[in-house]
Amino acid sequence: MSNLTPHTDGRLQFADQGDIDLFVSTLESYERGELTPDQWRSFRLLHGVYGQRQEGQQMLRIKLPMGQASSPQLRSLAVLAETHASGRAHITTRQNFQFYGIALAKAPEAMTLCAEAGITTREACGHSVRNVTSNPLAGVCPSEPFDVTPYADALVRHFLRGPLSSSLPRKFKIAFEGSVRDAMRGPIHDLAFFARLQGGKRGFRVLAGGGTSTLARSAQELVSFVEVGEMLGLSDAVLRVFHREGERGNKQKARMKWLVKSLGWEVFKARVLEEWTLVKAEGAARLPFEPEAPPVETITPGREGPVGFVVSGEHVEAFEAWRRTNVVAQKQEGLFAATVTVPLGDLSPLQLRGLADLAEHFSDGTVRTTIDQNLLFRHLRPSALGPLHSALLELSLGKSGAGSFADVTTCAGAHTCAIAVTASRGMAELLSNHLANHAVSRGEAQGFSDASLKVSGCPNGCGQHHVASFGLQGGMRKIGGRPLPLYQLTIGGGTLADAHGAPAGSRFGRLVGKLPARRVPEALDRVLSLWERERTTGEKLEEFLARVPVDAVKKAIGELFAIDEASATEADFIDPGQTVAFSVSEGEAECAA
């Protein structure tokens, strides 16, 4: 690769100097007036540069295929955050990192810093094949039939900079899952691969056509089984049909789910399978390794903990809670994986460097991001767990409850996003702090940790609130002529399972009503109290919210929905996380999630 000396192994190398050279030359053309604003906007989005709400500031989204990052890469991202951006790195619900407050003139420098570490921003935004996500436990999960990582990696490299992948009608999202539990929310993706064994051969059950936002649609089964060697050809066929027949005039109806809706599932499926036949006749691409003998990942466990190390008395309770909620046994005997809970998905340069050091010392030198906006260490020895947690506490990252109801997921919201209505990050922080002191959060009620709480600042659903047990979507209404922030509450979202426990589709949340933002914590308390009173023996919160009648929830929340000039307080007009009166700034969407 020209002009780059990456300090990462080839497995994590996705950068190309040519992308940056092209970005610089195109920026110069735009500044000379040779490109229209729309042409420039389309180009920069395809290279991960996204306009913020703040005038003259850009967000840079970097692509982390399957959420994988090495220690050297984390250190490079720390430099990027402190020298080019606002001082923080943000983990997204698609396993990427985002950086805010970057001047357009500095974007090439930031992109070069990433590229030197093997990281690309190419096709991280725009009408393209976006980041390919995968279960962060892939390769170590006891329930998986095989590790999906090499296959997901092959698909990334197949599409990246490909002939169709940056000229689609709209964005295209792909997920891989190997475990029995659908940790990746596969059915809300354009294309989802679920690992299967059939007749001793490796392959995937493939779903297509999912999505959220204003048309929440669950992906449907395209094929029940495709051998791993044939998956690139099938994927090409799907992309060809979408590229050729997808809507290009109306961006609001340009996702592939709208094509499925307009054609009908059976017609769409037939066209993809016909296209697949043509692709194979043309000599479809196959994986660069034998389907039944993929590369074997060499497991190199991290180091043992310090000899004689004992968790200090003041940290024993915290360590036990963390080990119970954040640590799982790997399929490799005697090794463990541990999740680092990252509040709001934000990491400082100091934390990034600290995590890099810990990954090299205790893990295998890498981390994986999660769709819950956390990080995962893998291949940990038992003796390393205590020292690791102590070190995480020093970095303010030792919180327990990863992936639980109290581990709130959120989009960037109106802090930076031009189309967000509310400051969703402020709401997420308010609820996270509120739940930290709640009785159920302290473990006094069983089944609390299996539910999810997700917040989005607008209908686009970057916070994935459509598939949350307790979902919140930002909005507003006027009271006495003044805009007041509110949240649309939905309950019972999640993943449907078949009789064997395998993912069978998405379950989208049911609308309860619209709550003034400041009343959401009390509404949450009332819903939790309803669960404690009305649940059946052993019924988890996730299960309860999926089956409880909406009217029962409305009755429990009661008068909290109603607000007028007489009942509204000054605090009601201030969005959580903000200090000034709420206002709505209308912007144009450049990309979502």
Steps between C-alpha positions, in 0.01 A plus 500: 500500500658824386648753740379322813699315761222351713576408859233230503486144373359429157184351647396847620626692199220667302655835402618626164701818445319550172179581688667791677673628186163498323334678793762778494480550123119500505495749788727728297268466200203594716682803641574612141128485426526200268250293701152591619428485874288185443779328308752582772262393775439162335874446456610592854228284655635198314832576669355520852484880538160612628379854567408579861232726641781743585596720205838412351552187708509145370448159651742232380372144507759226476418148393587216737394179322358255754589755768865391509777735608860438604690674780703710251177603334350610833806714563467661158135576572606661828727734305219578256260584783736740675668669203230519232163448672307604809692275739275194498445190294145368477405134443192464280228235487667363186837437666667807348677794661393859437698819567345846521606862454743445214572791265457402135853617421632259765298201379778370266748504791255308718437250221874454449550434870234229477644355180847468651338271756319299232163667562276628220215749486403387150126421470439567869217736400309577182302276265737210541560161658555611858706332770450123522421413861549174687445357846805611704507149651549342157770237532462460875123450546413150630173480304637589154537226236811677368676837508334738251788751513700382192183491290388845609852624432492351150171676424640833623799473269281384213272806513740772622575731204301262280323602177153530658565551869533879485225577248190347657156663527548518878714355780528121534567326831629146562533295819646157586391285792628166622348461845156365583409838647462772238736753655530692172129566434541337160136536386523883492776485237494504121690172504562270796701177515434240771756220531370147441641149452324277248624160399831576664547811286525858615251752372251770585130557526456835323237765572443813291296820495494615862516852642355744753429877483166604347444152353594242757524172312638162601733326257370178344669175407671521164657152519491248782859394431781619277843341520765745612680477167190629318413791728692765303305419185166513680595833656595636158159399369319686778707811444446488122122486538500784751736708286290450188146520638523704819334843528731789410259791481373504859768441763236441766391186313835387364605231749473143374208431735290738287590304188388183676176673598428625149582173323369263764729251672450210259573713192805657665632159606445356151693785340791455737515126433481560125783750530698250706475251212643765267777586744604136523491462123735798472742336742394622841765597750573230757674518831880490476515192723333161512150512652568213738849615594495874580800665661536393861543789740797447724396559857766677701371550854599813685735498795429370845407751766768615747614227734324530834257764372192539720203722421497770766227487761333817379476356148388143579129569466552702180721227354251224576218700337718569196607136467137390524370737232796579275703176483412185303684173447635440150471172313877477541535326834636718779469830314253785545365804319420821688289796392612852585193712572547834323244761619336668198759322285753780562872452555766761573855484359623393845250215508582391144869477586423318824281247317776447244748421779255262670423320174870438443563391857195290590331419168619414148587857406159578349155612609161471333227761523137403563167632370425597860785752469739307722833318448597137540830344613551136402731212592540601865654265754305462827780662699481809277139588584565666835795712384316591182199624692718699738669667203161573341386666822802728478381594149140554622395205284441233762121527516300175509172427321624494140214443259240529775196726523708757685764499225313752286566520125471837324564677172703821478184711517467877464841557659652452154246350257329749269171310477459390862210660686610432857830467686471123541840472671369713784195277540715187493730638770201607712344152482830321555563698819138454606517123458831473685310573821189302416411192703483270197836629378658395829393143438195494723283373213596211275468535123578872487827460308350330193301800377634791295455877518588699188465868412492673159473872437281460188307230307810377313579275793879513519454406866301192386202594717261314269629165630538598867298370792458864601557726201505879486481715186554874527238751389337830599171681540412861570352608829389861509698563185823364651667177377513227762719186465321168524565132437282247327496187717485153346516169687571137423748524213754224449570189296248227429618141540378179341418176684870417519600839641655620174434860381181515295453872443471834676235601750447873475394702801133589551412867542388601846495879467700823506658613826645839592874433521536591868230248595667198340683384819175493699324320215780244502455449876129439452560244224751315718255504791230360270734217404578421863128489584362325193769265373455126512739286702851541361386725214782722379448869429570440130229232486253710698536805276455282192160370616347761736204686343586854395190628679632362830822696454307814404292466815811457716662812355170686512512875537867527402399521133288811549665840504373853435593858584368465854688179586826560312798617704802688372702178535263330254624736228864398549623184331682262741871560470448861393497824702304728269144496372426234241493602134470307176755558227393341174781352296536266205596139553840412352493141620358305789688249716 
